[in-house]
Amino acid sequence: MPRLDRLLGLILFLQSRRFATAASMAAHFGLSQRTIYRDMKALAEAGVPVLAEAGVGFSLMRGYLLPPVNFSEEEAFALATGAMLLERTAASSLSGQVATALQKIRAVLPAARRDELARLMHGMGSAAATPPPAQQADLGLIQKALVRCRALRLRYQGHGKTDAVQRVVEPLGLLYYLGRWHLIAWCRLRQALRDFRLDRMHELEMLGERFVLRGDFDPAAYVRENMPRPGLHALVRFHPDAADRARREWWLGVDEGRPRAPGGDTVLRLATVDWGPLAAWLLAFGPLATVIEPAALRERIATLAEAAARHHRGGPTTT
């Protein structure tokens, strides 16, 4: 990294924190602490009000702000891509903020860069992506509660439940996986950690009270540890037109089961915790998927197919 870029980066790093140690800056920028000390001296000599406090670290004088820094082409494109993806997953709760953020990015770009960004936004889309849920709790409100350590009151309708139950929760993490946003929080009703899907939340409200964080909690590690652990496996032969879809969609685990089968088919080894969901999913492939083993899975698919055929042959019912 050129030294000028590094010095600007150090100012931005300090500007975003109350204090920073030489060790933390060295680790962030991949430099030695000796280089950091030299750079801090260079910034001070250039008139940047860098303060140093023994045993605490470096800081910038209160009120000092670096004038707006222009984005590089790569940075502008990366931010535009991230904004587009966030807008696709956050429903309407953050669409306004995303739009104004993109306007600010465009405003600080030179005219030529603005034209390039406009062409990128026009030519790069996600129309084929799965749309966000039509109804989803306010992601922005949950983010505020998370960073301010404020409790949330909500009504939550669990999977398969007909009624929503009021909960008061302490938000600890916000994760996006399996096509949905999930809030990992301490539930005061259950007195335990729980995983709440945002599209199952209703009547969300941030309370005035603050809560104390529960140690060094890692939301992603919690989800990994509590994911279903598949103990069943099936070998399935997929037509070439279906193999890529199978790899993308089956989230419990896919391995290449055997070398490519005759005719270009692919055999995949699929992990699952229950034959039911796997059978229902494979049924949607029709003749493009053939179960090699086990026989129990083949029988489950056949039963589902026969039930579907009887249902549709019977035609619609009227009341």
NORNORGI-V503818 format. One record per helix or strand of 2 or more residues. SS is the DSSP state (~ for helix, > for strand). FROM is the first residue (numbers start at 1). TO is the last residue. If there is no record, write none. Layout:
ss = <SS,SS>
from = <FROM,FROM>
to = <TO,TO>
This chain:
ss = <~,~,~,>,>,~,~,~,~,>,>,>,>,~,>,~,>,~,>,~,>,~,~,>,~>
from = <3,22,33,50,57,73,95,111,139,150,165,180,192,198,201,219,232,240,254,262,266,275,286,289,295>
to = <15,29,45,53,60,89,107,123,148,156,177,187,197,200,210,226,238,249,256,264,272,283,288,293,313>
